[in-house]
Amino acid sequence: MNDTVATTKRAVFRIVINGTIEQVWHELTKQGEPQAAVFNAWLHAQTLAVGQKMQMRTGDGKNVLVVGTITAFESPTRFAHTFRFTQYDDPECEVSYTLKPVQGGVECTLVVDNLPVGTKTEKEMQGGGTMIMNCLKAMG
C-alpha cells in the first residue's frame, strides 16, 4: 500500500474558439495592451523566447501579479512559462497553452503542471483556468 500524498497535480482546461489560430495566438502573447482573457493583465518580457523572464502586471505597470520564465514559444501553437503569483508564497507551477486548428475554429488547451495541492495558487488556478477559457471563447 502506498501512503504517499500528492503534493502537486495537473489541471487541464480545453475549449474550441471560433476564430483563427493567429487571432488566438495574438490574444495569448500580445504585449503593450491588456489581455482580456487574463484578467486584463499586461504581459511584459524583453523578448518572447525560451529562457526569458516574463511578468503579468496591472495596467498601470505598478503591480506585478505573476512572475515566471518562458519555457516554450512555438508560434502559433504553443506558449508555456513557469508561473508564480507574487502575492502568495506558494511554489511555482508551469502554465502551457497549446493551439490546434479543428473543425469550427481553434482548440485551445490550457494545462497547469505542478500545481501545488492545497494552496491559494491551486484555488485561484482552478477557477481562473475556466474563466480564461470562457473569455477566450467569448472573443472568438
N, CA, C and O atoms as CSV, one atom per row, in Angstrom:
chain,resi,resn,atom,element,x,y,z
A,1,MET,N,N,0.843,-1.182,0.000
A,1,MET,CA,C,0.000,0.000,0.000
A,1,MET,C,C,0.889,1.245,0.000
A,1,MET,O,O,1.861,1.327,0.751
A,2,ASN,N,N,0.546,2.197,-0.840
A,2,ASN,CA,C,1.324,3.422,-0.966
A,2,ASN,C,C,0.578,4.552,-0.257
A,2,ASN,O,O,-0.520,4.929,-0.666
A,3,ASP,N,N,1.179,5.088,0.807
A,3,ASP,CA,C,0.549,6.160,1.572
A,3,ASP,C,C,1.036,7.545,1.149
A,3,ASP,O,O,0.784,8.527,1.847
A,4,THR,N,N,1.721,7.631,0.029
A,4,THR,CA,C,2.241,8.912,-0.434
A,4,THR,C,C,1.083,9.822,-0.853
A,4,THR,O,O,0.199,9.417,-1.608
A,5,VAL,N,N,1.108,11.026,-0.362
A,5,VAL,CA,C,0.100,12.019,-0.713
A,5,VAL,C,C,0.693,12.934,-1.783
A,5,VAL,O,O,1.806,13.439,-1.638
A,6,ALA,N,N,-0.058,13.136,-2.844
A,6,ALA,CA,C,0.422,14.006,-3.915
A,6,ALA,C,C,0.530,15.443,-3.410
A,6,ALA,O,O,-0.367,15.944,-2.732
A,7,THR,N,N,1.629,16.092,-3.749
A,7,THR,CA,C,1.814,17.489,-3.357
A,7,THR,C,C,1.565,18.432,-4.533
A,7,THR,O,O,1.411,19.640,-4.355
A,8,THR,N,N,1.529,17.858,-5.736
A,8,THR,CA,C,1.203,18.661,-6.917
A,8,THR,C,C,0.240,17.869,-7.790
A,8,THR,O,O,0.099,16.654,-7.652
A,9,LYS,N,N,-0.411,18.581,-8.680
A,9,LYS,CA,C,-1.323,17.922,-9.606
A,9,LYS,C,C,-1.318,18.662,-10.937
A,9,LYS,O,O,-0.658,19.691,-11.088
A,10,ARG,N,N,-2.055,18.130,-11.887
A,10,ARG,CA,C,-2.192,18.735,-13.208
A,10,ARG,C,C,-3.652,19.130,-13.393
A,10,ARG,O,O,-4.560,18.356,-13.090
A,11,ALA,N,N,-3.863,20.335,-13.889
A,11,ALA,CA,C,-5.209,20.800,-14.232
A,11,ALA,C,C,-5.244,21.059,-15.729
A,11,ALA,O,O,-4.337,21.691,-16.271
A,12,VAL,N,N,-6.275,20.580,-16.400
A,12,VAL,CA,C,-6.391,20.727,-17.853
A,12,VAL,C,C,-7.734,21.386,-18.169
A,12,VAL,O,O,-8.782,20.978,-17.669
A,13,PHE,N,N,-7.670,22.415,-19.011
A,13,PHE,CA,C,-8.851,23.137,-19.460
A,13,PHE,C,C,-8.798,23.170,-20.987
A,13,PHE,O,O,-7.751,23.469,-21.561
A,14,ARG,N,N,-9.910,22.868,-21.646
A,14,ARG,CA,C,-9.901,22.813,-23.116
A,14,ARG,C,C,-11.197,23.405,-23.648
A,14,ARG,O,O,-12.272,23.210,-23.081
A,15,ILE,N,N,-11.067,24.134,-24.753
A,15,ILE,CA,C,-12.241,24.779,-25.349
A,15,ILE,C,C,-11.972,24.981,-26.839
A,15,ILE,O,O,-10.817,25.084,-27.253
A,16,VAL,N,N,-13.023,25.038,-27.636
A,16,VAL,CA,C,-12.895,25.376,-29.057
A,16,VAL,C,C,-13.376,26.807,-29.242
A,16,VAL,O,O,-14.467,27.180,-28.812
A,17,ILE,N,N,-12.531,27.594,-29.894
A,17,ILE,CA,C,-12.790,29.019,-30.096
A,17,ILE,C,C,-13.079,29.262,-31.566
A,17,ILE,O,O,-12.352,28.774,-32.432
A,18,ASN,N,N,-14.128,30.007,-31.852
A,18,ASN,CA,C,-14.480,30.349,-33.225
A,18,ASN,C,C,-13.590,31.500,-33.671
A,18,ASN,O,O,-13.903,32.665,-33.428
A,19,GLY,N,N,-12.490,31.172,-34.320
A,19,GLY,CA,C,-11.538,32.172,-34.791
A,19,GLY,C,C,-10.374,31.477,-35.459
A,19,GLY,O,O,-10.375,30.260,-35.639
A,20,THR,N,N,-9.381,32.267,-35.823
A,20,THR,CA,C,-8.189,31.682,-36.439
A,20,THR,C,C,-7.124,31.451,-35.381
A,20,THR,O,O,-7.149,32.058,-34.311
A,21,ILE,N,N,-6.197,30.573,-35.693
A,21,ILE,CA,C,-5.106,30.293,-34.761
A,21,ILE,C,C,-4.283,31.560,-34.518
A,21,ILE,O,O,-3.787,31.780,-33.413
A,22,GLU,N,N,-4.141,32.388,-35.550
A,22,GLU,CA,C,-3.379,33.636,-35.411
A,22,GLU,C,C,-4.061,34.604,-34.440
A,22,GLU,O,O,-3.391,35.276,-33.655
A,23,GLN,N,N,-5.392,34.673,-34.496
A,23,GLN,CA,C,-6.131,35.564,-33.580
A,23,GLN,C,C,-5.970,35.115,-32.132
A,23,GLN,O,O,-5.729,35.935,-31.246
A,24,VAL,N,N,-6.102,33.821,-31.894
A,24,VAL,CA,C,-5.987,33.310,-30.529
A,24,VAL,C,C,-4.552,33.458,-30.036
A,24,VAL,O,O,-4.325,33.866,-28.897
A,25,TRP,N,N,-3.585,33.128,-30.888
A,25,TRP,CA,C,-2.169,33.272,-30.528
A,25,TRP,C,C,-1.868,34.715,-30.142
A,25,TRP,O,O,-1.204,34.965,-29.136
A,26,HIS,N,N,-2.353,35.661,-30.936
A,26,HIS,CA,C,-2.130,37.080,-30.651
A,26,HIS,C,C,-2.682,37.439,-29.269
A,26,HIS,O,O,-2.022,38.128,-28.491
A,27,GLU,N,N,-3.885,36.971,-28.973
A,27,GLU,CA,C,-4.501,37.299,-27.681
A,27,GLU,C,C,-3.671,36.767,-26.513
A,27,GLU,O,O,-3.568,37.424,-25.477
A,28,LEU,N,N,-3.081,35.588,-26.671
A,28,LEU,CA,C,-2.307,34.973,-25.591
A,28,LEU,C,C,-0.897,35.551,-25.430
A,28,LEU,O,O,-0.300,35.449,-24.358
A,29,THR,N,N,-0.373,36.152,-26.486
A,29,THR,CA,C,1.032,36.575,-26.446
A,29,THR,C,C,1.240,38.070,-26.651
A,29,THR,O,O,2.383,38.528,-26.682
A,30,LYS,N,N,0.174,38.836,-26.792
A,30,LYS,CA,C,0.335,40.265,-27.072
A,30,LYS,C,C,0.939,40.995,-25.876
A,30,LYS,O,O,0.692,40.662,-24.717
A,31,GLN,N,N,1.733,41.994,-26.206
A,31,GLN,CA,C,2.313,42.882,-25.204
A,31,GLN,C,C,1.886,44.306,-25.547
A,31,GLN,O,O,1.521,44.591,-26.687
A,32,GLY,N,N,1.932,45.190,-24.569
A,32,GLY,CA,C,1.607,46.584,-24.824
A,32,GLY,C,C,0.135,46.900,-24.776
A,32,GLY,O,O,-0.267,48.026,-25.069
A,33,GLU,N,N,-0.680,45.923,-24.410
A,33,GLU,CA,C,-2.109,46.140,-24.237
A,33,GLU,C,C,-2.644,45.050,-23.306
A,33,GLU,O,O,-2.023,43.997,-23.157
A,34,PRO,N,N,-3.787,45.302,-22.686
A,34,PRO,CA,C,-4.306,44.312,-21.734
A,34,PRO,C,C,-4.745,43.029,-22.419
A,34,PRO,O,O,-5.228,43.043,-23.551
A,35,GLN,N,N,-4.571,41.930,-21.718
A,35,GLN,CA,C,-5.052,40.638,-22.181
A,35,GLN,C,C,-6.375,40.367,-21.463
A,35,GLN,O,O,-6.397,39.981,-20.295
A,36,ALA,N,N,-7.458,40.576,-22.175
A,36,ALA,CA,C,-8.788,40.448,-21.567
A,36,ALA,C,C,-8.985,39.067,-20.940
A,36,ALA,O,O,-9.601,38.958,-19.880
A,37,ALA,N,N,-8.480,38.023,-21.571
A,37,ALA,CA,C,-8.682,36.659,-21.065
A,37,ALA,C,C,-7.925,36.403,-19.765
A,37,ALA,O,O,-8.272,35.494,-19.012
A,38,VAL,N,N,-6.895,37.202,-19.501
A,38,VAL,CA,C,-6.087,37.009,-18.296
A,38,VAL,C,C,-6.308,38.209,-17.358
A,38,VAL,O,O,-5.365,38.843,-16.884
A,39,PHE,N,N,-7.593,38.487,-17.116
A,39,PHE,CA,C,-7.995,39.498,-16.138
A,39,PHE,C,C,-7.438,40.887,-16.452
A,39,PHE,O,O,-7.161,41.672,-15.546
A,40,ASN,N,N,-7.276,41.183,-17.747
A,40,ASN,CA,C,-6.759,42.468,-18.228
A,40,ASN,C,C,-5.340,42.770,-17.753
A,40,ASN,O,O,-4.931,43.930,-17.704
A,41,ALA,N,N,-4.601,41.733,-17.408
A,41,ALA,CA,C,-3.190,41.928,-17.052
A,41,ALA,C,C,-2.393,42.169,-18.339
A,41,ALA,O,O,-2.826,41.813,-19.435
A,42,TRP,N,N,-1.234,42.774,-18.174
A,42,TRP,CA,C,-0.357,43.091,-19.303
A,42,TRP,C,C,0.854,42.171,-19.241
A,42,TRP,O,O,1.508,42.072,-18.202
A,43,LEU,N,N,1.155,41.500,-20.345
A,43,LEU,CA,C,2.324,40.630,-20.445
A,43,LEU,C,C,3.555,41.488,-20.719
A,43,LEU,O,O,3.562,42.309,-21.635
A,44,HIS,N,N,4.591,41.286,-19.913
A,44,HIS,CA,C,5.848,42.002,-20.099
A,44,HIS,C,C,6.991,40.998,-20.186
A,44,HIS,O,O,7.139,40.136,-19.320
A,45,ALA,N,N,7.795,41.116,-21.238
A,45,ALA,CA,C,9.012,40.306,-21.393
A,45,ALA,C,C,9.939,41.069,-22.329
A,45,ALA,O,O,9.479,41.735,-23.257
A,46,GLN,N,N,11.247,40.973,-22.088
A,46,GLN,CA,C,12.213,41.610,-23.004
A,46,GLN,C,C,11.986,41.079,-24.404
A,46,GLN,O,O,11.886,41.840,-25.366
A,47,THR,N,N,11.908,39.756,-24.504
A,47,THR,CA,C,11.667,39.053,-25.757
A,47,THR,C,C,10.832,37.832,-25.434
A,47,THR,O,O,11.037,37.193,-24.402
A,48,LEU,N,N,9.903,37.505,-26.298
A,48,LEU,CA,C,9.133,36.275,-26.098
A,48,LEU,C,C,9.940,35.121,-26.675
A,48,LEU,O,O,9.789,34.754,-27.840
A,49,ALA,N,N,10.805,34.555,-25.828
A,49,ALA,CA,C,11.687,33.458,-26.237
A,49,ALA,C,C,11.994,32.588,-25.028
A,49,ALA,O,O,11.961,33.056,-23.889
A,50,VAL,N,N,12.290,31.331,-25.280
A,50,VAL,CA,C,12.608,30.387,-24.208
A,50,VAL,C,C,13.765,30.931,-23.365
A,50,VAL,O,O,14.769,31.408,-23.895
A,51,GLY,N,N,13.602,30.848,-22.054
A,51,GLY,CA,C,14.627,31.294,-21.118
A,51,GLY,C,C,14.458,32.722,-20.645
A,51,GLY,O,O,15.116,33.135,-19.690
A,52,GLN,N,N,13.594,33.485,-21.290
A,52,GLN,CA,C,13.386,34.886,-20.920
A,52,GLN,C,C,12.420,34.987,-19.734
A,52,GLN,O,O,11.462,34.220,-19.636
A,53,LYS,N,N,12.680,35.930,-18.850
A,53,LYS,CA,C,11.784,36.216,-17.730
A,53,LYS,C,C,10.543,36.919,-18.270
A,53,LYS,O,O,10.616,37.677,-19.237
A,54,MET,N,N,9.404,36.657,-17.631
A,54,MET,CA,C,8.168,37.334,-18.012
A,54,MET,C,C,7.400,37.705,-16.748
A,54,MET,O,O,7.597,37.135,-15.675
A,55,GLN,N,N,6.523,38.678,-16.921
A,55,GLN,CA,C,5.664,39.112,-15.826
A,55,GLN,C,C,4.286,39.414,-16.387
A,55,GLN,O,O,4.138,39.742,-17.564
A,56,MET,N,N,3.288,39.301,-15.534
A,56,MET,CA,C,1.955,39.808,-15.826
A,56,MET,C,C,1.751,40.936,-14.824
A,56,MET,O,O,1.863,40.732,-13.615
A,57,ARG,N,N,1.445,42.145,-15.343
A,57,ARG,CA,C,1.330,43.339,-14.500
A,57,ARG,C,C,-0.044,43.964,-14.625
A,57,ARG,O,O,-0.798,43.690,-15.558
A,58,THR,N,N,-0.347,44.818,-13.651
A,58,THR,CA,C,-1.559,45.623,-13.744
A,58,THR,C,C,-1.377,46.635,-14.870
A,58,THR,O,O,-0.257,46.902,-15.304
A,59,GLY,N,N,-2.492,47.196,-15.336
A,59,GLY,CA,C,-2.460,48.131,-16.459
A,59,GLY,C,C,-1.546,49.324,-16.266
A,59,GLY,O,O,-0.938,49.799,-17.225
A,60,ASP,N,N,-1.439,49.818,-15.031
A,60,ASP,CA,C,-0.564,50.965,-14.789
A,60,ASP,C,C,0.899,50.551,-14.637
A,60,ASP,O,O,1.779,51.402,-14.510
A,61,GLY,N,N,1.158,49.235,-14.650
A,61,GLY,CA,C,2.526,48.727,-14.561
A,61,GLY,C,C,3.117,48.749,-13.164
A,61,GLY,O,O,4.247,48.302,-12.967
A,62,LYS,N,N,2.377,49.258,-12.194
A,62,LYS,CA,C,2.925,49.410,-10.845
A,62,LYS,C,C,2.958,48.116,-10.041
A,62,LYS,O,O,3.806,47.950,-9.163
A,63,ASN,N,N,2.045,47.205,-10.333
A,63,ASN,CA,C,1.974,45.959,-9.570
A,63,ASN,C,C,2.229,44.754,-10.446
A,63,ASN,O,O,1.608,44.598,-11.497
A,64,VAL,N,N,3.141,43.902,-10.017
A,64,VAL,CA,C,3.432,42.652,-10.713
A,64,VAL,C,C,2.572,41.574,-10.062
A,64,VAL,O,O,2.661,41.339,-8.857
A,65,LEU,N,N,1.744,40.925,-10.868
A,65,LEU,CA,C,0.826,39.906,-10.376
A,65,LEU,C,C,1.424,38.507,-10.444
A,65,LEU,O,O,1.220,37.682,-9.553
A,66,VAL,N,N,2.172,38.257,-11.528
A,66,VAL,CA,C,2.730,36.933,-11.801
A,66,VAL,C,C,4.155,37.097,-12.320
A,66,VAL,O,O,4.442,38.011,-13.093
A,67,VAL,N,N,5.044,36.204,-11.888
A,67,VAL,CA,C,6.399,36.152,-12.438
A,67,VAL,C,C,6.642,34.748,-12.963
A,67,VAL,O,O,6.037,33.782,-12.498
A,68,GLY,N,N,7.544,34.649,-13.945
A,68,GLY,CA,C,7.877,33.348,-14.496
A,68,GLY,C,C,8.976,33.441,-15.529
A,68,GLY,O,O,9.517,34.513,-15.801
A,69,THR,N,N,9.293,32.295,-16.097
A,69,THR,CA,C,10.285,32.179,-17.164
A,69,THR,C,C,9.647,31.420,-18.312
A,69,THR,O,O,9.002,30.394,-18.096
A,70,ILE,N,N,9.819,31.910,-19.520
A,70,ILE,CA,C,9.240,31.259,-20.699
A,70,ILE,C,C,9.972,29.936,-20.943
A,70,ILE,O,O,11.199,29.899,-21.028
A,71,THR,N,N,9.199,28.853,-21.054
A,71,THR,CA,C,9.782,27.514,-21.248
A,71,THR,C,C,9.508,26.956,-22.640
A,71,THR,O,O,10.168,26.007,-23.063
A,72,ALA,N,N,8.540,27.532,-23.359
A,72,ALA,CA,C,8.262,27.131,-24.746
A,72,ALA,C,C,7.628,28.316,-25.458
A,72,ALA,O,O,6.769,29.005,-24.908
A,73,PHE,N,N,8.069,28.540,-26.690
A,73,PHE,CA,C,7.465,29.590,-27.516
A,73,PHE,C,C,7.573,29.137,-28.959
A,73,PHE,O,O,8.581,29.365,-29.629
A,74,GLU,N,N,6.510,28.487,-29.426
A,74,GLU,CA,C,6.468,27.903,-30.771
A,74,GLU,C,C,5.279,28.509,-31.511
A,74,GLU,O,O,4.190,27.937,-31.541
A,75,SER,N,N,5.508,29.670,-32.103
A,75,SER,CA,C,4.445,30.413,-32.783
A,75,SER,C,C,3.905,29.616,-33.973
A,75,SER,O,O,4.698,29.087,-34.752
A,76,PRO,N,N,2.606,29.515,-34.135
A,76,PRO,CA,C,1.496,29.970,-33.305
A,76,PRO,C,C,0.801,28.822,-32.549
A,76,PRO,O,O,-0.421,28.845,-32.402
A,77,THR,N,N,1.547,27.835,-32.075
A,77,THR,CA,C,0.875,26.669,-31.496
A,77,THR,C,C,1.120,26.418,-30.012
A,77,THR,O,O,0.288,25.782,-29.365
A,78,ARG,N,N,2.227,26.894,-29.450
A,78,ARG,CA,C,2.495,26.555,-28.048
A,78,ARG,C,C,3.251,27.678,-27.339
A,78,ARG,O,O,4.260,28.182,-27.832
A,79,PHE,N,N,2.732,28.054,-26.166
A,79,PHE,CA,C,3.349,29.058,-25.312
A,79,PHE,C,C,3.280,28.523,-23.894
A,79,PHE,O,O,2.198,28.206,-23.400
A,80,ALA,N,N,4.433,28.419,-23.233
A,80,ALA,CA,C,4.470,27.901,-21.867
A,80,ALA,C,C,5.449,28.723,-21.040
A,80,ALA,O,O,6.432,29.262,-21.548
A,81,HIS,N,N,5.143,28.801,-19.741
A,81,HIS,CA,C,6.036,29.521,-18.834
A,81,HIS,C,C,5.819,29.042,-17.410
A,81,HIS,O,O,4.746,28.546,-17.065
A,82,THR,N,N,6.848,29.194,-16.587
A,82,THR,CA,C,6.646,28.956,-15.172
A,82,THR,C,C,5.748,30.072,-14.664
A,82,THR,O,O,5.591,31.107,-15.311
A,83,PHE,N,N,5.171,29.848,-13.509
A,83,PHE,CA,C,4.113,30.743,-13.051
A,83,PHE,C,C,4.102,30.766,-11.531
A,83,PHE,O,O,4.028,29.726,-10.875
A,84,ARG,N,N,4.176,31.973,-10.989
A,84,ARG,CA,C,4.028,32.125,-9.533
A,84,ARG,C,C,3.339,33.447,-9.256
A,84,ARG,O,O,3.785,34.502,-9.705
A,85,PHE,N,N,2.222,33.376,-8.494
A,85,PHE,CA,C,1.556,34.597,-8.047
A,85,PHE,C,C,2.472,35.300,-7.057
A,85,PHE,O,O,2.987,34.667,-6.135
A,86,THR,N,N,2.682,36.597,-7.234
A,86,THR,CA,C,3.589,37.332,-6.344
A,86,THR,C,C,3.003,37.533,-4.952
A,86,THR,O,O,3.751,37.732,-3.995
A,87,GLN,N,N,1.681,37.485,-4.821
A,87,GLN,CA,C,1.083,37.737,-3.509
A,87,GLN,C,C,1.061,36.496,-2.614
A,87,GLN,O,O,0.716,36.593,-1.436
A,88,TYR,N,N,1.426,35.331,-3.160
A,88,TYR,CA,C,1.439,34.101,-2.368
A,88,TYR,C,C,2.860,33.561,-2.274
A,88,TYR,O,O,3.703,33.816,-3.133
A,89,ASP,N,N,3.093,32.823,-1.223
A,89,ASP,CA,C,4.404,32.215,-1.010
A,89,ASP,C,C,4.420,30.773,-1.526
A,89,ASP,O,O,5.243,29.969,-1.089
A,90,ASP,N,N,3.523,30.448,-2.446
A,90,ASP,CA,C,3.399,29.090,-2.971
A,90,ASP,C,C,4.508,28.783,-3.972
A,90,ASP,O,O,5.054,29.698,-4.589
A,91,PRO,N,N,4.844,27.503,-4.139
A,91,PRO,CA,C,5.834,27.124,-5.159
A,91,PRO,C,C,5.299,27.433,-6.562
A,91,PRO,O,O,4.090,27.533,-6.769
A,92,GLU,N,N,6.213,27.582,-7.512
A,92,GLU,CA,C,5.780,27.875,-8.874
A,92,GLU,C,C,5.242,26.615,-9.545
A,92,GLU,O,O,5.570,25.491,-9.167
A,93,CYS,N,N,4.413,26.841,-10.543
A,93,CYS,CA,C,3.901,25.771,-11.381
A,93,CYS,C,C,4.241,26.148,-12.828
A,93,CYS,O,O,4.928,27.142,-13.063
A,94,GLU,N,N,3.770,25.370,-13.782
A,94,GLU,CA,C,4.005,25.711,-15.184
A,94,GLU,C,C,2.673,25.755,-15.913
A,94,GLU,O,O,1.841,24.858,-15.774
A,95,VAL,N,N,2.487,26.810,-16.691
A,95,VAL,CA,C,1.285,27.022,-17.474
A,95,VAL,C,C,1.656,26.855,-18.940
A,95,VAL,O,O,2.659,27.406,-19.394
A,96,SER,N,N,0.846,26.091,-19.691
A,96,SER,CA,C,1.096,25.978,-21.126
A,96,SER,C,C,-0.216,26.091,-21.891
A,96,SER,O,O,-1.248,25.551,-21.492
A,97,TYR,N,N,-0.137,26.805,-22.993
A,97,TYR,CA,C,-1.250,26.942,-23.916
A,97,TYR,C,C,-0.856,26.235,-25.202
A,97,TYR,O,O,0.224,26.476,-25.743
A,98,THR,N,N,-1.728,25.361,-25.693
A,98,THR,CA,C,-1.497,24.684,-26.961
A,98,THR,C,C,-2.690,24.965,-27.854
A,98,THR,O,O,-3.838,24.803,-27.441
A,99,LEU,N,N,-2.411,25.388,-29.081
A,99,LEU,CA,C,-3.451,25.721,-30.049
A,99,LEU,C,C,-3.399,24.752,-31.218
A,99,LEU,O,O,-2.324,24.398,-31.703
A,100,LYS,N,N,-4.597,24.323,-31.668
A,100,LYS,CA,C,-4.670,23.383,-32.781
A,100,LYS,C,C,-5.905,23.706,-33.609
A,100,LYS,O,O,-7.010,23.767,-33.070
A,101,PRO,N,N,-5.729,23.916,-34.933
A,101,PRO,CA,C,-6.907,24.139,-35.777
A,101,PRO,C,C,-7.788,22.887,-35.784
A,101,PRO,O,O,-7.292,21.771,-35.931
A,102,VAL,N,N,-9.091,23.083,-35.625
A,102,VAL,CA,C,-10.057,21.990,-35.666
A,102,VAL,C,C,-11.293,22.469,-36.414
A,102,VAL,O,O,-11.429,23.656,-36.709
A,103,GLN,N,N,-12.189,21.541,-36.720
A,103,GLN,CA,C,-13.466,21.902,-37.336
A,103,GLN,C,C,-14.166,22.919,-36.445
A,103,GLN,O,O,-14.403,22.647,-35.268
A,104,GLY,N,N,-14.498,24.074,-36.982
A,104,GLY,CA,C,-15.217,25.079,-36.212
A,104,GLY,C,C,-14.338,26.092,-35.508
A,104,GLY,O,O,-14.852,26.943,-34.782
A,105,GLY,N,N,-13.014,26.029,-35.700
A,105,GLY,CA,C,-12.155,27.041,-35.084
A,105,GLY,C,C,-10.825,26.524,-34.601
A,105,GLY,O,O,-10.115,25.820,-35.319
A,106,VAL,N,N,-10.494,26.880,-33.376
A,106,VAL,CA,C,-9.194,26.548,-32.795
A,106,VAL,C,C,-9.425,25.893,-31.439
A,106,VAL,O,O,-10.112,26.442,-30.578
A,107,GLU,N,N,-8.838,24.708,-31.263
A,107,GLU,CA,C,-8.879,24.079,-29.949
A,107,GLU,C,C,-7.753,24.671,-29.123
A,107,GLU,O,O,-6.586,24.619,-29.512
A,108,CYS,N,N,-8.115,25.235,-27.979
A,108,CYS,CA,C,-7.138,25.813,-27.069
A,108,CYS,C,C,-7.121,24.960,-25.806
A,108,CYS,O,O,-8.153,24.753,-25.169
A,109,THR,N,N,-5.937,24.469,-25.456
A,109,THR,CA,C,-5.775,23.673,-24.245
A,109,THR,C,C,-4.841,24.412,-23.306
A,109,THR,O,O,-3.718,24.762,-23.669
A,110,LEU,N,N,-5.321,24.642,-22.101
A,110,LEU,CA,C,-4.530,25.246,-21.035
A,110,LEU,C,C,-4.217,24.143,-20.033
A,110,LEU,O,O,-5.124,23.528,-19.473
A,111,VAL,N,N,-2.924,23.896,-19.810
A,111,VAL,CA,C,-2.503,22.885,-18.842
A,111,VAL,C,C,-1.683,23.577,-17.763
A,111,VAL,O,O,-0.786,24.367,-18.057
A,112,VAL,N,N,-2.001,23.272,-16.519
A,112,VAL,CA,C,-1.215,23.766,-15.396
A,112,VAL,C,C,-0.567,22.544,-14.752
A,112,VAL,O,O,-1.251,21.709,-14.161
A,113,ASP,N,N,0.758,22.445,-14.871
A,113,ASP,CA,C,1.512,21.338,-14.296
A,113,ASP,C,C,2.153,21.764,-12.986
A,113,ASP,O,O,2.446,22.940,-12.773
A,114,ASN,N,N,2.365,20.791,-12.117
A,114,ASN,CA,C,2.986,21.018,-10.802
A,114,ASN,C,C,2.207,22.016,-9.972
A,114,ASN,O,O,2.784,22.801,-9.220
A,115,LEU,N,N,0.884,21.981,-10.114
A,115,LEU,CA,C,0.017,22.856,-9.338
A,115,LEU,C,C,0.062,22.401,-7.880
A,115,LEU,O,O,-0.324,21.272,-7.578
A,116,PRO,N,N,0.531,23.267,-6.966
A,116,PRO,CA,C,0.689,22.846,-5.577
A,116,PRO,C,C,-0.663,22.634,-4.881
A,116,PRO,O,O,-1.446,23.568,-4.707
A,117,VAL,N,N,-0.909,21.387,-4.492
A,117,VAL,CA,C,-2.173,20.988,-3.880
A,117,VAL,C,C,-2.378,21.695,-2.539
A,117,VAL,O,O,-1.448,21.829,-1.743
A,118,GLY,N,N,-3.618,22.145,-2.305
A,118,GLY,CA,C,-3.983,22.744,-1.029
A,118,GLY,C,C,-3.493,24.166,-0.831
A,118,GLY,O,O,-3.449,24.659,0.296
A,119,THR,N,N,-3.124,24.830,-1.923
A,119,THR,CA,C,-2.593,26.192,-1.818
A,119,THR,C,C,-3.580,27.206,-2.389
A,119,THR,O,O,-4.550,26.843,-3.055
A,120,LYS,N,N,-3.317,28.473,-2.120
A,120,LYS,CA,C,-4.113,29.544,-2.708
A,120,LYS,C,C,-3.939,29.543,-4.227
A,120,LYS,O,O,-4.879,29.848,-4.960
A,121,THR,N,N,-2.735,29.199,-4.699
A,121,THR,CA,C,-2.491,29.130,-6.137
A,121,THR,C,C,-3.409,28.096,-6.773
A,121,THR,O,O,-3.997,28.355,-7.823
A,122,GLU,N,N,-3.540,26.923,-6.150
A,122,GLU,CA,C,-4.428,25.879,-6.691
A,122,GLU,C,C,-5.862,26.404,-6.797
A,122,GLU,O,O,-6.515,26.233,-7.826
A,123,LYS,N,N,-6.334,27.030,-5.754
A,123,LYS,CA,C,-7.707,27.553,-5.744
A,123,LYS,C,C,-7.905,28.600,-6.837
A,123,LYS,O,O,-8.898,28.562,-7.563
A,124,GLU,N,N,-6.964,29.530,-6.953
A,124,GLU,CA,C,-7.060,30.596,-7.970
A,124,GLU,C,C,-7.029,30.015,-9.390
A,124,GLU,O,O,-7.791,30.439,-10.259
A,125,MET,N,N,-6.139,29.041,-9.612
A,125,MET,CA,C,-5.976,28.489,-10.959
A,125,MET,C,C,-7.154,27.609,-11.367
A,125,MET,O,O,-7.485,27.549,-12.551
A,126,GLN,N,N,-7.793,26.929,-10.425
A,126,GLN,CA,C,-8.956,26.115,-10.773
A,126,GLN,C,C,-10.074,26.996,-11.327
A,126,GLN,O,O,-10.644,26.684,-12.373
A,127,GLY,N,N,-10.389,28.073,-10.649
A,127,GLY,CA,C,-11.417,28.984,-11.142
A,127,GLY,C,C,-10.920,29.827,-12.300
A,127,GLY,O,O,-11.655,30.089,-13.253
A,128,GLY,N,N,-9.667,30.250,-12.212
A,128,GLY,CA,C,-9.085,31.111,-13.242
A,128,GLY,C,C,-8.958,30.424,-14.585
A,128,GLY,O,O,-9.165,31.053,-15.622
A,129,GLY,N,N,-8.622,29.144,-14.585
A,129,GLY,CA,C,-8.474,28.404,-15.838
A,129,GLY,C,C,-9.777,28.371,-16.615
A,129,GLY,O,O,-9.790,28.593,-17.825
A,130,THR,N,N,-10.868,28.098,-15.925
A,130,THR,CA,C,-12.182,28.079,-16.569
A,130,THR,C,C,-12.544,29.468,-17.077
A,130,THR,O,O,-13.074,29.608,-18.179
A,131,MET,N,N,-12.262,30.489,-16.286
A,131,MET,CA,C,-12.566,31.862,-16.677
A,131,MET,C,C,-11.747,32.295,-17.902
A,131,MET,O,O,-12.278,32.937,-18.809
A,132,ILE,N,N,-10.470,31.946,-17.926
A,132,ILE,CA,C,-9.609,32.277,-19.070
A,132,ILE,C,C,-10.167,31.648,-20.339
A,132,ILE,O,O,-10.278,32.316,-21.367
A,133,MET,N,N,-10.520,30.365,-20.271
A,133,MET,CA,C,-11.050,29.675,-21.451
A,133,MET,C,C,-12.356,30.311,-21.919
A,133,MET,O,O,-12.554,30.507,-23.118
A,134,ASN,N,N,-13.243,30.631,-20.987
A,134,ASN,CA,C,-14.521,31.254,-21.359
A,134,ASN,C,C,-14.325,32.636,-21.970
A,134,ASN,O,O,-15.041,33.008,-22.900
A,135,CYS,N,N,-13.361,33.402,-21.457
A,135,CYS,CA,C,-13.065,34.724,-22.028
A,135,CYS,C,C,-12.511,34.592,-23.449
A,135,CYS,O,O,-12.888,35.349,-24.344
A,136,LEU,N,N,-11.620,33.631,-23.644
A,136,LEU,CA,C,-11.073,33.412,-24.995
A,136,LEU,C,C,-12.189,33.020,-25.965
A,136,LEU,O,O,-12.238,33.507,-27.094
A,137,LYS,N,N,-13.070,32.149,-25.522
A,137,LYS,CA,C,-14.190,31.716,-26.377
A,137,LYS,C,C,-15.082,32.902,-26.728
A,137,LYS,O,O,-15.530,33.024,-27.868
A,138,ALA,N,N,-15.339,33.766,-25.770
A,138,ALA,CA,C,-16.213,34.922,-25.997
A,138,ALA,C,C,-15.617,35.891,-27.006
A,138,ALA,O,O,-16.347,36.613,-27.684
A,139,MET,N,N,-14.275,35.909,-27.108
A,139,MET,CA,C,-13.616,36.805,-28.059
A,139,MET,C,C,-13.717,36.295,-29.496
A,139,MET,O,O,-13.590,37.065,-30.449
A,140,GLY,N,N,-13.949,34.987,-29.641
A,140,GLY,CA,C,-13.987,34.358,-30.974
A,140,GLY,C,C,-15.191,34.734,-31.778
A,140,GLY,O,O,-15.344,34.277,-32.911
